[in-house]
Amino acid sequence: MEYVDLLLENVDANEVLITSDHGNAMGEYGYYGHPRWTPIKSLKEVPAVRTSATDSGEYEPSTERTEGGSNQDIEERLRDLGYL
């Protein structure tokens, strides 16, 4: 939640919706993962919170560009993933 707090303190928004994927079973009733038709609340409900945000101006993100791959590397990666 550290980064969610940072975001909410540094963006102006009348409404912010924070949501997540459903959870995984961690041994409850002998189930692991997220098997179908399992009556465990954390597998069936998707967490969501509605709030607002105001930019406090206290945080200024770094605008330094990091060195990325070459255009050829990027094109190869996109091709491998089926985008080209």
C-alpha positions, 0 to 999 in steps of 0.5 A, a space after each residue: 500500500 506504500 505506493 498507493 498512498 504515494 499516488 493518492 497524495 500526488 494526483 488530483 482526482 475527484 474519484 479514484 477506484 482501486 481494485 485487484 484480482 481475486 485471491 488464491 486459496 492458501 490451504 483453506 479447506 484443503 484447497 490451494 490456488 483458485 479451483 472452480 466452484 470453491 466456496 471460499 470468500 477470498 476466491 469469489 470477491 474482488 476487493 475494491 475501494 473508492 476514494 478521492 485524491 489531492 496532490 500535496 505537491 510533496 513528491 516530484 517523480 524522477 524524469 530521468 530516462 533509463 537506457 532501454 534496448 535497441 529498436 532491433 531488440 524491441 522489435 524482436 521481442 514484440 515479434 516473439 510475443 506475436 505483436 508484429 
